[in-house]
Amino acid sequence: WGLATVVQRDLPSARPAVGRLGRRETEHAETERSVSGTPLYMAPEQVEGDVSAIDERTDIYCLGVMLYELLTLATPFSARDVNELFEKVLNESPTPPSERVKAGRGVRGVIGVIDEPIPPDLDAICLKALAKDPAHRFQRVREMHAEIALFLEGTRVKERNRAEAKCRVDAGERLSRRYFQLRAAERKLRERV
């Protein structure tokens, strides 16, 4: 793995000192358990300092933060200081990108305004990458890449449309059978009368 850096250090506190989230103060934070990283991109297991849990899935969390930023022009969590940010990373779920854009928060950035809705499949990819539990994230970067590729190819939309069309055809066939059953019953009733 590459984004979640493990270093050998003995520091007095388990979390970085409280500071404002200005660039210089948060470029790197280090914990007593030998984990280093940029707070806005640190996965929960990094924040907790659980070195044994850091692996490729930690990088996937970071990629999820970057995808979130691309979709909303904002990070999943904002806070006044590093400790507040870490509490949110550990205890809060990020607002889904589609809701953030729909609600009009985080859609105006330096490069412009996002006014297009975020497709549900892309929303799901982003939120899966940001799962608190590494077991619920993509297990490999290739897996995340494959999901994004499918989205870009429109496969998910095609599959959903195909499934919806099949449901409608099945429903139409059921209604058609019922219609002919009712017509047959009506004929029998008229014959009796």
GIMO-V248513 format. One record per residue. N is the residue number from 1. RES is the residue in three letters. PHI is phi in whole degrees, -180 to 180 (999 if undefined). D_CENTER is the distance of its C-alpha to the mean C-alpha in Angstrom with 2 decimals. Layout:
n=N res=RES phi=PHI d_center=D_CENTER
n=N res=RES phi=PHI d_center=D_CENTER
This chain:
n=1 res=TRP phi=999 d_center=20.24
n=2 res=GLY phi=-130 d_center=20.63
n=3 res=LEU phi=-78 d_center=18.29
n=4 res=ALA phi=-90 d_center=18.85
n=5 res=THR phi=-89 d_center=22.59
n=6 res=VAL phi=-106 d_center=24.91
n=7 res=VAL phi=-129 d_center=28.27
n=8 res=GLN phi=-100 d_center=31.41
n=9 res=ARG phi=-148 d_center=32.30
n=10 res=ASP phi=-115 d_center=33.76
n=11 res=LEU phi=-114 d_center=32.79
n=12 res=PRO phi=-69 d_center=34.15
n=13 res=SER phi=-119 d_center=31.00
n=14 res=ALA phi=-78 d_center=27.77
n=15 res=ARG phi=-133 d_center=25.76
n=16 res=PRO phi=-63 d_center=26.58
n=17 res=ALA phi=-64 d_center=29.08
n=18 res=VAL phi=-65 d_center=27.98
n=19 res=GLY phi=-151 d_center=27.85
n=20 res=ARG phi=-71 d_center=26.68
n=21 res=LEU phi=-86 d_center=23.50
n=22 res=GLY phi=-72 d_center=25.68
n=23 res=ARG phi=-55 d_center=25.16
n=24 res=ARG phi=-66 d_center=28.05
n=25 res=GLU phi=-76 d_center=27.37
n=26 res=THR phi=-117 d_center=23.75
n=27 res=GLU phi=-58 d_center=23.85
n=28 res=HIS phi=-145 d_center=24.16
n=29 res=ALA phi=-126 d_center=24.25
n=30 res=GLU phi=-127 d_center=25.87
n=31 res=THR phi=-113 d_center=26.17
n=32 res=GLU phi=-57 d_center=29.16
n=33 res=ARG phi=-88 d_center=27.48
n=34 res=SER phi=73 d_center=27.40
n=35 res=VAL phi=-116 d_center=23.84
n=36 res=SER phi=-127 d_center=23.42
n=37 res=GLY phi=178 d_center=20.60
n=38 res=THR phi=-89 d_center=19.46
n=39 res=PRO phi=-50 d_center=18.31
n=40 res=LEU phi=-64 d_center=15.51
n=41 res=TYR phi=-115 d_center=13.90
n=42 res=MET phi=-81 d_center=15.05
n=43 res=ALA phi=-76 d_center=13.18
n=44 res=PRO phi=-53 d_center=14.62
n=45 res=GLU phi=-67 d_center=17.08
n=46 res=GLN phi=-72 d_center=18.30
n=47 res=VAL phi=-59 d_center=18.85
n=48 res=GLU phi=-73 d_center=20.79
n=49 res=GLY phi=77 d_center=22.78
n=50 res=ASP phi=-86 d_center=22.40
n=51 res=VAL phi=-59 d_center=23.55
n=52 res=SER phi=-67 d_center=23.83
n=53 res=ALA phi=-92 d_center=20.09
n=54 res=ILE phi=-80 d_center=19.22
n=55 res=ASP phi=-157 d_center=18.59
n=56 res=GLU phi=-59 d_center=16.51
n=57 res=ARG phi=-68 d_center=13.41
n=58 res=THR phi=-67 d_center=13.99
n=59 res=ASP phi=-64 d_center=13.91
n=60 res=ILE phi=-63 d_center=10.63
n=61 res=TYR phi=-59 d_center=9.20
n=62 res=CYS phi=-61 d_center=11.27
n=63 res=LEU phi=-64 d_center=10.14
n=64 res=GLY phi=-63 d_center=6.49
n=65 res=VAL phi=-63 d_center=8.63
n=66 res=MET phi=-64 d_center=10.72
n=67 res=LEU phi=-63 d_center=8.45
n=68 res=TYR phi=-57 d_center=7.51
n=69 res=GLU phi=-63 d_center=11.30
n=70 res=LEU phi=-63 d_center=12.19
n=71 res=LEU phi=-80 d_center=10.67
n=72 res=THR phi=-118 d_center=12.03
n=73 res=LEU phi=63 d_center=14.72
n=74 res=ALA phi=-152 d_center=13.79
n=75 res=THR phi=-82 d_center=12.13
n=76 res=PRO phi=-61 d_center=9.76
n=77 res=PHE phi=-130 d_center=13.06
n=78 res=SER phi=-127 d_center=16.63
n=79 res=ALA phi=-157 d_center=19.76
n=80 res=ARG phi=-78 d_center=23.49
n=81 res=ASP phi=-150 d_center=23.78
n=82 res=VAL phi=-63 d_center=22.25
n=83 res=ASN phi=-63 d_center=23.00
n=84 res=GLU phi=-64 d_center=21.27
n=85 res=LEU phi=-60 d_center=18.16
n=86 res=PHE phi=-63 d_center=18.32
n=87 res=GLU phi=-61 d_center=18.87
n=88 res=LYS phi=-67 d_center=15.71
n=89 res=VAL phi=-58 d_center=13.66
n=90 res=LEU phi=-79 d_center=15.53
n=91 res=ASN phi=-120 d_center=15.83
n=92 res=GLU phi=-118 d_center=13.42
n=93 res=SER phi=-91 d_center=9.96
n=94 res=PRO phi=-69 d_center=8.41
n=95 res=THR phi=-64 d_center=9.32
n=96 res=PRO phi=-55 d_center=6.91
n=97 res=PRO phi=-53 d_center=7.74
n=98 res=SER phi=-63 d_center=10.06
n=99 res=GLU phi=-72 d_center=11.84
n=100 res=ARG phi=-64 d_center=12.35
n=101 res=VAL phi=-71 d_center=13.91
n=102 res=LYS phi=-63 d_center=15.73
n=103 res=ALA phi=-77 d_center=17.09
n=104 res=GLY phi=82 d_center=18.40
n=105 res=ARG phi=-99 d_center=17.02
n=106 res=GLY phi=72 d_center=15.91
n=107 res=VAL phi=-101 d_center=16.91
n=108 res=ARG phi=-107 d_center=20.13
n=109 res=GLY phi=-134 d_center=20.24
n=110 res=VAL phi=-60 d_center=22.97
n=111 res=ILE phi=-88 d_center=22.47
n=112 res=GLY phi=143 d_center=22.48
n=113 res=VAL phi=-123 d_center=20.75
n=114 res=ILE phi=-94 d_center=17.81
n=115 res=ASP phi=-123 d_center=19.25
n=116 res=GLU phi=-94 d_center=17.54
n=117 res=PRO phi=-67 d_center=15.09
n=118 res=ILE phi=-91 d_center=11.60
n=119 res=PRO phi=-61 d_center=11.80
n=120 res=PRO phi=-55 d_center=10.04
n=121 res=ASP phi=-66 d_center=9.44
n=122 res=LEU phi=-71 d_center=7.75
n=123 res=ASP phi=-58 d_center=5.56
n=124 res=ALA phi=-65 d_center=4.97
n=125 res=ILE phi=-61 d_center=4.90
n=126 res=CYS phi=-63 d_center=2.62
n=127 res=LEU phi=-67 d_center=1.22
n=128 res=LYS phi=-66 d_center=4.26
n=129 res=ALA phi=-65 d_center=5.22
n=130 res=LEU phi=-95 d_center=5.21
n=131 res=ALA phi=-58 d_center=7.10
n=132 res=LYS phi=-62 d_center=10.55
n=133 res=ASP phi=-88 d_center=12.54
n=134 res=PRO phi=-55 d_center=12.72
n=135 res=ALA phi=-66 d_center=13.98
n=136 res=HIS phi=-95 d_center=10.77
n=137 res=ARG phi=-86 d_center=8.94
n=138 res=PHE phi=-59 d_center=10.31
n=139 res=GLN phi=-86 d_center=13.91
n=140 res=ARG phi=-139 d_center=15.02
n=141 res=VAL phi=-61 d_center=14.08
n=142 res=ARG phi=-60 d_center=16.06
n=143 res=GLU phi=-65 d_center=13.88
n=144 res=MET phi=-64 d_center=10.80
n=145 res=HIS phi=-59 d_center=13.52
n=146 res=ALA phi=-62 d_center=14.91
n=147 res=GLU phi=-64 d_center=11.90
n=148 res=ILE phi=-65 d_center=11.75
n=149 res=ALA phi=-61 d_center=15.55
n=150 res=LEU phi=-61 d_center=15.66
n=151 res=PHE phi=-61 d_center=13.66
n=152 res=LEU phi=-64 d_center=16.07
n=153 res=GLU phi=-76 d_center=18.96
n=154 res=GLY phi=81 d_center=18.20
n=155 res=THR phi=-60 d_center=18.58
n=156 res=ARG phi=-61 d_center=16.07
n=157 res=VAL phi=-64 d_center=17.87
n=158 res=LYS phi=-62 d_center=21.17
n=159 res=GLU phi=-63 d_center=20.51
n=160 res=ARG phi=-65 d_center=19.51
n=161 res=ASN phi=-64 d_center=22.58
n=162 res=ARG phi=-64 d_center=24.74
n=163 res=ALA phi=-65 d_center=23.82
n=164 res=GLU phi=-66 d_center=24.46
n=165 res=ALA phi=-63 d_center=27.73
n=166 res=LYS phi=-62 d_center=28.82
n=167 res=CYS phi=-61 d_center=28.32
n=168 res=ARG phi=-68 d_center=30.35
n=169 res=VAL phi=-64 d_center=33.04
n=170 res=ASP phi=-59 d_center=33.30
n=171 res=ALA phi=-64 d_center=33.64
n=172 res=GLY phi=-63 d_center=36.22
n=173 res=GLU phi=-65 d_center=38.16
n=174 res=ARG phi=-63 d_center=38.26
n=175 res=LEU phi=-64 d_center=39.48
n=176 res=SER phi=-63 d_center=41.99
n=177 res=ARG phi=-59 d_center=43.39
n=178 res=ARG phi=-63 d_center=43.67
n=179 res=TYR phi=-59 d_center=45.39
n=180 res=PHE phi=-69 d_center=47.97
n=181 res=GLN phi=-65 d_center=48.53
n=182 res=LEU phi=-65 d_center=49.27
n=183 res=ARG phi=-63 d_center=51.55
n=184 res=ALA phi=-65 d_center=53.44
n=185 res=ALA phi=-65 d_center=53.83
n=186 res=GLU phi=-63 d_center=55.05
n=187 res=ARG phi=-61 d_center=57.66
n=188 res=LYS phi=-63 d_center=58.93
n=189 res=LEU phi=-65 d_center=59.32
n=190 res=ARG phi=-67 d_center=61.25
n=191 res=GLU phi=-68 d_center=63.48
n=192 res=ARG phi=-72 d_center=64.44
n=193 res=VAL phi=-82 d_center=65.40
